Amino acid sequence: MEIHQLRRKGFLKGKIARKLDIARNTVYSYLQRAHEEMTECMVPSRNRKINLINIKS
């Protein structure tokens, strides 16, 4: 994840947000998550499992 890479390089959270053109709160939430969670979260939608329980017919 690019956010984690930029943070490891020493970028401040606000600078990361500006560089990636995303909200600063988004940067905070992504940095709070473990890398594994982020990788799973970023799986392309066609590869995600659909939760059919929440779908109403």
N, CA, C and O atoms as a Tripos MOL2 file, in Angstrom:
@<TRIPOS>MOLECULE
protein
  228   227    57     0     0
PROTEIN
NO_CHARGES

@<TRIPOS>ATOM
      1 N           0.8460   -1.1800    0.0000 N.3       1 MET1
      2 CA          0.0000    0.0000    0.0000 C.3       1 MET1
      3 C           0.8830    1.2310    0.0000 C.2       1 MET1
      4 O           1.8190    1.3320    0.7930 O.2       1 MET1
      5 N           0.5950    2.1410   -0.8650 N.am      2 GLU2
      6 CA          1.4100    3.3270   -1.0460 C.3       2 GLU2
      7 C           1.4340    4.2210    0.1970 C.2       2 GLU2
      8 O           2.4550    4.8430    0.4910 O.2       2 GLU2
      9 N           0.3300    4.2880    0.9200 N.am      3 ILE3
     10 CA          0.2810    5.1270    2.1190 C.3       3 ILE3
     11 C           1.3240    4.6610    3.1280 C.2       3 ILE3
     12 O           2.0520    5.4750    3.6970 O.2       3 ILE3
     13 N           1.3920    3.3610    3.3460 N.am      4 HIS4
     14 CA          2.3630    2.8150    4.3000 C.3       4 HIS4
     15 C           3.7950    3.0500    3.8180 C.2       4 HIS4
     16 O           4.6820    3.3400    4.6200 O.2       4 HIS4
     17 N           4.0140    2.9280    2.5280 N.am      5 GLN5
     18 CA          5.3610    3.1550    1.9780 C.3       5 GLN5
     19 C           5.7930    4.5930    2.1830 C.2       5 GLN5
     20 O           6.9290    4.8520    2.5800 O.2       5 GLN5
     21 N           4.8920    5.5360    1.9140 N.am      6 LEU6
     22 CA          5.2240    6.9480    2.0960 C.3       6 LEU6
     23 C           5.4820    7.2650    3.5620 C.2       6 LEU6
     24 O           6.3820    8.0420    3.8820 O.2       6 LEU6
     25 N           4.7100    6.6790    4.4390 N.am      7 ARG7
     26 CA          4.8960    6.9240    5.8780 C.3       7 ARG7
     27 C           6.2580    6.3980    6.3330 C.2       7 ARG7
     28 O           6.9600    7.0490    7.1070 O.2       7 ARG7
     29 N           6.6210    5.2090    5.8420 N.am      8 ARG8
     30 CA          7.9380    4.6460    6.2020 C.3       8 ARG8
     31 C           9.0790    5.5290    5.6970 C.2       8 ARG8
     32 O          10.1510    5.5700    6.3000 O.2       8 ARG8
     33 N           8.8440    6.2350    4.5870 N.am      9 LYS9
     34 CA          9.8570    7.1370    4.0410 C.3       9 LYS9
     35 C           9.9170    8.4530    4.8130 C.2       9 LYS9
     36 O          10.7680    9.3000    4.5390 O.2       9 LYS9
     37 N           9.0080    8.6240    5.7840 N.am     10 GLY10
     38 CA          9.0620    9.8050    6.6230 C.3      10 GLY10
     39 C           8.0730   10.9050    6.2740 C.2      10 GLY10
     40 O           8.1140   11.9860    6.8620 O.2      10 GLY10
     41 N           7.1840   10.6390    5.3220 N.am     11 PHE11
     42 CA          6.1790   11.6410    4.9700 C.3      11 PHE11
     43 C           5.2090   11.8360    6.1210 C.2      11 PHE11
     44 O           4.8290   10.8710    6.7840 O.2      11 PHE11
     45 N           4.8050   13.0810    6.3640 N.am     12 LEU12
     46 CA          3.7800   13.3690    7.3540 C.3      12 LEU12
     47 C           2.4160   12.9940    6.7720 C.2      12 LEU12
     48 O           2.2370   12.9420    5.5560 O.2      12 LEU12
     49 N           1.4660   12.7360    7.6620 N.am     13 LYS13
     50 CA          0.1430   12.2900    7.2160 C.3      13 LYS13
     51 C          -0.5310   13.3120    6.2970 C.2      13 LYS13
     52 O          -1.1520   12.9370    5.3030 O.2      13 LYS13
     53 N          -0.4130   14.5760    6.6200 N.am     14 GLY14
     54 CA         -1.0050   15.6130    5.7730 C.3      14 GLY14
     55 C          -0.3750   15.6560    4.3990 C.2      14 GLY14
     56 O          -1.0680   15.8520    3.4010 O.2      14 GLY14
     57 N           0.9310   15.4750    4.3390 N.am     15 LYS15
     58 CA          1.6590   15.4670    3.0620 C.3      15 LYS15
     59 C           1.2520   14.2600    2.2160 C.2      15 LYS15
     60 O           1.1160   14.3650    0.9970 O.2      15 LYS15
     61 N           1.0590   13.1110    2.8730 N.am     16 ILE16
     62 CA          0.6010   11.9060    2.1680 C.3      16 ILE16
     63 C          -0.7740   12.1630    1.5560 C.2      16 ILE16
     64 O          -1.0220   11.8250    0.3990 O.2      16 ILE16
     65 N          -1.6570   12.7600    2.3370 N.am     17 ALA17
     66 CA         -3.0140   13.0510    1.8540 C.3      17 ALA17
     67 C          -2.9720   13.9700    0.6390 C.2      17 ALA17
     68 O          -3.6730   13.7330   -0.3440 O.2      17 ALA17
     69 N          -2.1640   15.0040    0.7010 N.am     18 ARG18
     70 CA         -2.0690   15.9310   -0.4280 C.3      18 ARG18
     71 C          -1.4550   15.2530   -1.6530 C.2      18 ARG18
     72 O          -1.9260   15.4420   -2.7750 O.2      18 ARG18
     73 N          -0.4140   14.4730   -1.4340 N.am     19 LYS19
     74 CA          0.2750   13.8040   -2.5330 C.3      19 LYS19
     75 C          -0.6590   12.8270   -3.2560 C.2      19 LYS19
     76 O          -0.6210   12.7220   -4.4820 O.2      19 LYS19
     77 N          -1.4970   12.1140   -2.4950 N.am     20 LEU20
     78 CA         -2.3910   11.1200   -3.0810 C.3      20 LEU20
     79 C          -3.7800   11.6780   -3.3820 C.2      20 LEU20
     80 O          -4.6420   10.9740   -3.9060 O.2      20 LEU20
     81 N          -3.9830   12.9440   -3.0460 N.am     21 ASP21
     82 CA         -5.2660   13.6140   -3.2720 C.3      21 ASP21
     83 C          -6.4190   12.8730   -2.5980 C.2      21 ASP21
     84 O          -7.4510   12.6010   -3.2120 O.2      21 ASP21
     85 N          -6.2150   12.5550   -1.3190 N.am     22 ILE22
     86 CA         -7.2460   11.9090   -0.5180 C.3      22 ILE22
     87 C          -7.3780   12.6800    0.7940 C.2      22 ILE22
     88 O          -6.5240   13.5040    1.1210 O.2      22 ILE22
     89 N          -8.4360   12.4160    1.5370 N.am     23 ALA23
     90 CA         -8.6670   13.0910    2.8090 C.3      23 ALA23
     91 C          -7.6430   12.6420    3.8470 C.2      23 ALA23
     92 O          -7.2200   11.4860    3.8590 O.2      23 ALA23
     93 N          -7.2530   13.5660    4.7130 N.am     24 ARG24
     94 CA         -6.3000   13.2390    5.7780 C.3      24 ARG24
     95 C          -6.8660   12.1530    6.6940 C.2      24 ARG24
     96 O          -6.1220   11.2940    7.1690 O.2      24 ARG24
     97 N          -8.1760   12.1860    6.9440 N.am     25 ASN25
     98 CA         -8.7900   11.1520    7.7820 C.3      25 ASN25
     99 C          -8.6530    9.7660    7.1600 C.2      25 ASN25
    100 O          -8.5330    8.7730    7.8780 O.2      25 ASN25
    101 N          -8.6710    9.6930    5.8450 N.am     26 THR26
    102 CA         -8.4700    8.4200    5.1540 C.3      26 THR26
    103 C          -7.0710    7.9010    5.4180 C.2      26 THR26
    104 O          -6.8840    6.7080    5.6570 O.2      26 THR26
    105 N          -6.0930    8.7790    5.3780 N.am     27 VAL27
    106 CA         -4.7080    8.3830    5.6690 C.3      27 VAL27
    107 C          -4.6190    7.8500    7.0990 C.2      27 VAL27
    108 O          -4.0030    6.8100    7.3340 O.2      27 VAL27
    109 N          -5.2280    8.5540    8.0520 N.am     28 TYR28
    110 CA         -5.2090    8.1000    9.4480 C.3      28 TYR28
    111 C          -5.8150    6.7040    9.5790 C.2      28 TYR28
    112 O          -5.2400    5.8370   10.2370 O.2      28 TYR28
    113 N          -6.9740    6.4860    8.9550 N.am     29 SER29
    114 CA         -7.6310    5.1880    9.1060 C.3      29 SER29
    115 C          -6.8320    4.0680    8.4500 C.2      29 SER29
    116 O          -6.7690    2.9600    8.9820 O.2      29 SER29
    117 N          -6.2200    4.3460    7.2950 N.am     30 TYR30
    118 CA         -5.4130    3.3210    6.6320 C.3      30 TYR30
    119 C          -4.1760    2.9800    7.4620 C.2      30 TYR30
    120 O          -3.7800    1.8170    7.5340 O.2      30 TYR30
    121 N          -3.5710    3.9760    8.0790 N.am     31 LEU31
    122 CA         -2.3760    3.7270    8.8790 C.3      31 LEU31
    123 C          -2.6890    2.9770   10.1640 C.2      31 LEU31
    124 O          -1.8100    2.3230   10.7260 O.2      31 LEU31
    125 N          -3.9130    3.0610   10.6320 N.am     32 GLN32
    126 CA         -4.3000    2.3510   11.8480 C.3      32 GLN32
    127 C          -4.5280    0.8690   11.5830 C.2      32 GLN32
    128 O          -4.4630    0.0520   12.5010 O.2      32 GLN32
    129 N          -4.7900    0.5290   10.3500 N.am     33 ARG33
    130 CA         -5.0320   -0.8690   10.0000 C.3      33 ARG33
    131 C          -3.7150   -1.5980    9.7660 C.2      33 ARG33
    132 O          -2.7210   -1.0040    9.3490 O.2      33 ARG33
    133 N          -3.7310   -2.8790   10.0420 N.am     34 ALA34
    134 CA         -2.5550   -3.7130    9.7650 C.3      34 ALA34
    135 C          -2.4070   -3.8770    8.2540 C.2      34 ALA34
    136 O          -3.3910   -3.7980    7.5190 O.2      34 ALA34
    137 N          -1.2050   -4.1020    7.8030 N.am     35 HIS35
    138 CA         -0.9330   -4.2370    6.3690 C.3      35 HIS35
    139 C          -1.7680   -5.3660    5.7480 C.2      35 HIS35
    140 O          -2.2520   -5.2270    4.6250 O.2      35 HIS35
    141 N          -1.9390   -6.4830    6.4720 N.am     36 GLU36
    142 CA         -2.7070   -7.6010    5.9520 C.3      36 GLU36
    143 C          -4.1610   -7.2070    5.7350 C.2      36 GLU36
    144 O          -4.7720   -7.5940    4.7380 O.2      36 GLU36
    145 N          -4.7140   -6.4380    6.6680 N.am     37 GLU37
    146 CA         -6.0900   -5.9800    6.5260 C.3      37 GLU37
    147 C          -6.2280   -5.0900    5.2950 C.2      37 GLU37
    148 O          -7.2120   -5.1890    4.5620 O.2      37 GLU37
    149 N          -5.2580   -4.2350    5.0710 N.am     38 MET38
    150 CA         -5.3070   -3.3320    3.9240 C.3      38 MET38
    151 C          -5.2170   -4.1150    2.6170 C.2      38 MET38
    152 O          -5.9250   -3.8050    1.6590 O.2      38 MET38
    153 N          -4.3620   -5.1130    2.5730 N.am     39 THR39
    154 CA         -4.2220   -5.9130    1.3660 C.3      39 THR39
    155 C          -5.5350   -6.5980    1.0470 C.2      39 THR39
    156 O          -5.9600   -6.6260   -0.1080 O.2      39 THR39
    157 N          -6.1820   -7.1520    2.0690 N.am     40 GLU40
    158 CA         -7.4740   -7.8180    1.8840 C.3      40 GLU40
    159 C          -8.5420   -6.8180    1.4630 C.2      40 GLU40
    160 O          -9.3830   -7.1230    0.6180 O.2      40 GLU40
    161 N          -8.5110   -5.6310    2.0460 N.am     41 CYS41
    162 CA         -9.4900   -4.5930    1.7560 C.3      41 CYS41
    163 C          -9.3730   -4.1080    0.3140 C.2      41 CYS41
    164 O         -10.3730   -3.7210   -0.2910 O.2      41 CYS41
    165 N          -8.1730   -4.1260   -0.2380 N.am     42 MET42
    166 CA         -7.9320   -3.5710   -1.5630 C.3      42 MET42
    167 C          -8.0550   -4.6030   -2.6850 C.2      42 MET42
    168 O          -7.7220   -4.3010   -3.8310 O.2      42 MET42
    169 N          -8.5270   -5.8130   -2.3760 N.am     43 VAL43
    170 CA         -8.7160   -6.8320   -3.4020 C.3      43 VAL43
    171 C          -9.7470   -6.3150   -4.3980 C.2      43 VAL43
    172 O         -10.7870   -5.7910   -3.9990 O.2      43 VAL43
    173 N          -9.4670   -6.4570   -5.6900 N.am     44 PRO44
    174 CA        -10.4480   -5.9960   -6.6800 C.3      44 PRO44
    175 C         -11.8190   -6.6180   -6.4320 C.2      44 PRO44
    176 O         -11.9170   -7.7750   -6.0230 O.2      44 PRO44
    177 N         -12.8570   -5.8610   -6.6770 N.am     45 SER45
    178 CA        -14.2080   -6.3000   -6.3390 C.3      45 SER45
    179 C         -14.6030   -7.5990   -7.0320 C.2      45 SER45
    180 O         -15.3900   -8.3680   -6.4790 O.2      45 SER45
    181 N         -14.0890   -7.8560   -8.2040 N.am     46 ARG46
    182 CA        -14.4610   -9.0970   -8.8880 C.3      46 ARG46
    183 C         -13.9010  -10.3290   -8.1750 C.2      46 ARG46
    184 O         -14.3600  -11.4440   -8.4270 O.2      46 ARG46
    185 N         -12.9200  -10.1470   -7.2940 N.am     47 ASN47
    186 CA        -12.3320  -11.2670   -6.5670 C.3      47 ASN47
    187 C         -12.8850  -11.3980   -5.1520 C.2      47 ASN47
    188 O         -12.5380  -12.3410   -4.4410 O.2      47 ASN47
    189 N         -13.7380  -10.4710   -4.7350 N.am     48 ARG48
    190 CA        -14.3050  -10.5270   -3.3900 C.3      48 ARG48
    191 C         -15.4630  -11.5030   -3.3340 C.2      48 ARG48
    192 O         -16.1630  -11.7200   -4.3230 O.2      48 ARG48
    193 N         -15.6530  -12.0900   -2.1600 N.am     49 LYS49
    194 CA        -16.8100  -12.9430   -1.9350 C.3      49 LYS49
    195 C         -17.9970  -12.0440   -1.6320 C.2      49 LYS49
    196 O         -17.8670  -11.0410   -0.9300 O.2      49 LYS49
    197 N         -19.1340  -12.4020   -2.1570 N.am     50 ILE50
    198 CA        -20.3480  -11.6220   -1.9400 C.3      50 ILE50
    199 C         -21.0740  -12.1780   -0.7160 C.2      50 ILE50
    200 O         -21.2610  -13.3880   -0.5880 O.2      50 ILE50
    201 N         -21.4760  -11.2830    0.1730 N.am     51 ASN51
    202 CA        -22.2280  -11.6710    1.3500 C.3      51 ASN51
    203 C         -23.7070  -11.6340    0.9830 C.2      51 ASN51
    204 O         -24.3250  -10.5690    0.9770 O.2      51 ASN51
    205 N         -24.2670  -12.7950    0.6790 N.am     52 LEU52
    206 CA        -25.6500  -12.8610    0.2170 C.3      52 LEU52
    207 C         -26.6630  -12.6990    1.3400 C.2      52 LEU52
    208 O         -27.8460  -12.4900    1.0700 O.2      52 LEU52
    209 N         -26.2360  -12.7870    2.5690 N.am     53 ILE53
    210 CA        -27.1550  -12.6560    3.6960 C.3      53 ILE53
    211 C         -27.7750  -11.2620    3.7270 C.2      53 ILE53
    212 O         -28.9470  -11.1180    4.0750 O.2      53 ILE53
    213 N         -27.0130  -10.2430    3.3710 N.am     54 ASN54
    214 CA        -27.4900   -8.8670    3.4540 C.3      54 ASN54
    215 C         -28.2500   -8.3990    2.2180 C.2      54 ASN54
    216 O         -28.7410   -7.2710    2.1810 O.2      54 ASN54
    217 N         -28.3500   -9.2490    1.2190 N.am     55 ILE55
    218 CA        -29.0450   -8.8610   -0.0080 C.3      55 ILE55
    219 C         -30.5130   -9.2700    0.1100 C.2      55 ILE55
    220 O         -30.8290  -10.4340    0.3550 O.2      55 ILE55
    221 N         -31.3940   -8.3030   -0.0670 N.am     56 LYS56
    222 CA        -32.8310   -8.5900   -0.0050 C.3      56 LYS56
    223 C         -33.3650   -8.7880   -1.4130 C.2      56 LYS56
    224 O         -32.9550   -8.0910   -2.3420 O.2      56 LYS56
    225 N         -34.2830   -9.7410   -1.5740 N.am     57 SER57
    226 CA        -34.8550   -9.9630   -2.9110 C.3      57 SER57
    227 C         -36.1490   -9.2050   -3.0920 C.2      57 SER57
    228 O         -36.7640   -9.2780   -4.1560 O.2      57 SER57
@<TRIPOS>BOND
     1     1     2 1
     2     2     3 1
     3     3     4 2
     4     3     5 am
     5     5     6 1
     6     6     7 1
     7     7     8 2
     8     7     9 am
     9     9    10 1
    10    10    11 1
    11    11    12 2
    12    11    13 am
    13    13    14 1
    14    14    15 1
    15    15    16 2
    16    15    17 am
    17    17    18 1
    18    18    19 1
    19    19    20 2
    20    19    21 am
    21    21    22 1
    22    22    23 1
    23    23    24 2
    24    23    25 am
    25    25    26 1
    26    26    27 1
    27    27    28 2
    28    27    29 am
    29    29    30 1
    30    30    31 1
    31    31    32 2
    32    31    33 am
    33    33    34 1
    34    34    35 1
    35    35    36 2
    36    35    37 am
    37    37    38 1
    38    38    39 1
    39    39    40 2
    40    39    41 am
    41    41    42 1
    42    42    43 1
    43    43    44 2
    44    43    45 am
    45    45    46 1
    46    46    47 1
    47    47    48 2
    48    47    49 am
    49    49    50 1
    50    50    51 1
    51    51    52 2
    52    51    53 am
    53    53    54 1
    54    54    55 1
    55    55    56 2
    56    55    57 am
    57    57    58 1
    58    58    59 1
    59    59    60 2
    60    59    61 am
    61    61    62 1
    62    62    63 1
    63    63    64 2
    64    63    65 am
    65    65    66 1
    66    66    67 1
    67    67    68 2
    68    67    69 am
    69    69    70 1
    70    70    71 1
    71    71    72 2
    72    71    73 am
    73    73    74 1
    74    74    75 1
    75    75    76 2
    76    75    77 am
    77    77    78 1
    78    78    79 1
    79    79    80 2
    80    79    81 am
    81    81    82 1
    82    82    83 1
    83    83    84 2
    84    83    85 am
    85    85    86 1
    86    86    87 1
    87    87    88 2
    88    87    89 am
    89    89    90 1
    90    90    91 1
    91    91    92 2
    92    91    93 am
    93    93    94 1
    94    94    95 1
    95    95    96 2
    96    95    97 am
    97    97    98 1
    98    98    99 1
    99    99   100 2
   100    99   101 am
   101   101   102 1
   102   102   103 1
   103   103   104 2
   104   103   105 am
   105   105   106 1
   106   106   107 1
   107   107   108 2
   108   107   109 am
   109   109   110 1
   110   110   111 1
   111   111   112 2
   112   111   113 am
   113   113   114 1
   114   114   115 1
   115   115   116 2
   116   115   117 am
   117   117   118 1
   118   118   119 1
   119   119   120 2
   120   119   121 am
   121   121   122 1
   122   122   123 1
   123   123   124 2
   124   123   125 am
   125   125   126 1
   126   126   127 1
   127   127   128 2
   128   127   129 am
   129   129   130 1
   130   130   131 1
   131   131   132 2
   132   131   133 am
   133   133   134 1
   134   134   135 1
   135   135   136 2
   136   135   137 am
   137   137   138 1
   138   138   139 1
   139   139   140 2
   140   139   141 am
   141   141   142 1
   142   142   143 1
   143   143   144 2
   144   143   145 am
   145   145   146 1
   146   146   147 1
   147   147   148 2
   148   147   149 am
   149   149   150 1
   150   150   151 1
   151   151   152 2
   152   151   153 am
   153   153   154 1
   154   154   155 1
   155   155   156 2
   156   155   157 am
   157   157   158 1
   158   158   159 1
   159   159   160 2
   160   159   161 am
   161   161   162 1
   162   162   163 1
   163   163   164 2
   164   163   165 am
   165   165   166 1
   166   166   167 1
   167   167   168 2
   168   167   169 am
   169   169   170 1
   170   170   171 1
   171   171   172 2
   172   171   173 am
   173   173   174 1
   174   174   175 1
   175   175   176 2
   176   175   177 am
   177   177   178 1
   178   178   179 1
   179   179   180 2
   180   179   181 am
   181   181   182 1
   182   182   183 1
   183   183   184 2
   184   183   185 am
   185   185   186 1
   186   186   187 1
   187   187   188 2
   188   187   189 am
   189   189   190 1
   190   190   191 1
   191   191   192 2
   192   191   193 am
   193   193   194 1
   194   194   195 1
   195   195   196 2
   196   195   197 am
   197   197   198 1
   198   198   199 1
   199   199   200 2
   200   199   201 am
   201   201   202 1
   202   202   203 1
   203   203   204 2
   204   203   205 am
   205   205   206 1
   206   206   207 1
   207   207   208 2
   208   207   209 am
   209   209   210 1
   210   210   211 1
   211   211   212 2
   212   211   213 am
   213   213   214 1
   214   214   215 1
   215   215   216 2
   216   215   217 am
   217   217   218 1
   218   218   219 1
   219   219   220 2
   220   219   221 am
   221   221   222 1
   222   222   223 1
   223   223   224 2
   224   223   225 am
   225   225   226 1
   226   226   227 1
   227   227   228 2
@<TRIPOS>SUBSTRUCTURE
     1 MET1         2 RESIDUE 1 A MET
     2 GLU2         6 RESIDUE 1 A GLU
     3 ILE3        10 RESIDUE 1 A ILE
     4 HIS4        14 RESIDUE 1 A HIS
     5 GLN5        18 RESIDUE 1 A GLN
     6 LEU6        22 RESIDUE 1 A LEU
     7 ARG7        26 RESIDUE 1 A ARG
     8 ARG8        30 RESIDUE 1 A ARG
     9 LYS9        34 RESIDUE 1 A LYS
    10 GLY10       38 RESIDUE 1 A GLY
    11 PHE11       42 RESIDUE 1 A PHE
    12 LEU12       46 RESIDUE 1 A LEU
    13 LYS13       50 RESIDUE 1 A LYS
    14 GLY14       54 RESIDUE 1 A GLY
    15 LYS15       58 RESIDUE 1 A LYS
    16 ILE16       62 RESIDUE 1 A ILE
    17 ALA17       66 RESIDUE 1 A ALA
    18 ARG18       70 RESIDUE 1 A ARG
    19 LYS19       74 RESIDUE 1 A LYS
    20 LEU20       78 RESIDUE 1 A LEU
    21 ASP21       82 RESIDUE 1 A ASP
    22 ILE22       86 RESIDUE 1 A ILE
    23 ALA23       90 RESIDUE 1 A ALA
    24 ARG24       94 RESIDUE 1 A ARG
    25 ASN25       98 RESIDUE 1 A ASN
    26 THR26      102 RESIDUE 1 A THR
    27 VAL27      106 RESIDUE 1 A VAL
    28 TYR28      110 RESIDUE 1 A TYR
    29 SER29      114 RESIDUE 1 A SER
    30 TYR30      118 RESIDUE 1 A TYR
    31 LEU31      122 RESIDUE 1 A LEU
    32 GLN32      126 RESIDUE 1 A GLN
    33 ARG33      130 RESIDUE 1 A ARG
    34 ALA34      134 RESIDUE 1 A ALA
    35 HIS35      138 RESIDUE 1 A HIS
    36 GLU36      142 RESIDUE 1 A GLU
    37 GLU37      146 RESIDUE 1 A GLU
    38 MET38      150 RESIDUE 1 A MET
    39 THR39      154 RESIDUE 1 A THR
    40 GLU40      158 RESIDUE 1 A GLU
    41 CYS41      162 RESIDUE 1 A CYS
    42 MET42      166 RESIDUE 1 A MET
    43 VAL43      170 RESIDUE 1 A VAL
    44 PRO44      174 RESIDUE 1 A PRO
    45 SER45      178 RESIDUE 1 A SER
    46 ARG46      182 RESIDUE 1 A ARG
    47 ASN47      186 RESIDUE 1 A ASN
    48 ARG48      190 RESIDUE 1 A ARG
    49 LYS49      194 RESIDUE 1 A LYS
    50 ILE50      198 RESIDUE 1 A ILE
    51 ASN51      202 RESIDUE 1 A ASN
    52 LEU52      206 RESIDUE 1 A LEU
    53 ILE53      210 RESIDUE 1 A ILE
    54 ASN54      214 RESIDUE 1 A ASN
    55 ILE55      218 RESIDUE 1 A ILE
    56 LYS56      222 RESIDUE 1 A LYS
    57 SER57      226 RESIDUE 1 A SER
